[in-house]
Amino acid sequence: GGAVLARPADRIRLGNVIDLLEEGQPLVECFGTDGGDCSIDGQCRLKARLRSAERAFLADLDRSTLADIALPAMRMSA
């Protein structure tokens, strides 16, 4: 079993991984393709902030790679 990566783990950004794995699963209901069933849609002032927070979340994850979290840390020589 297992998986083979298409490129080295140190070139795979975590934000990209999460974005691909969560594709089609909106952060909140109103971000769905059908707009969800929100009773305050059209009046909500939170949606833009949530979109911004989602982008910031993925951007922060993009500062790290799969290698940063999945591979054993290298030991420093004394």
Residue pairs with C-beta under 8 A, 6 or more apart in sequence:
5 12
5 66
8 67
9 65
9 66
9 67
9 70
9 71
10 65
10 66
10 67
10 68
11 65
12 65
12 66
12 67
13 61
13 62
13 64
13 65
13 66
14 61
14 62
14 64
14 65
14 66
14 68
14 69
15 57
15 58
15 59
15 60
15 61
15 62
16 62
17 61
17 66
18 58
18 61
19 58
26 32
26 36
27 50
27 54
28 36
28 50
29 36
29 37
29 38
30 36
30 38
30 41
30 44
30 47
31 47
31 50
31 51
31 54
35 41
38 44
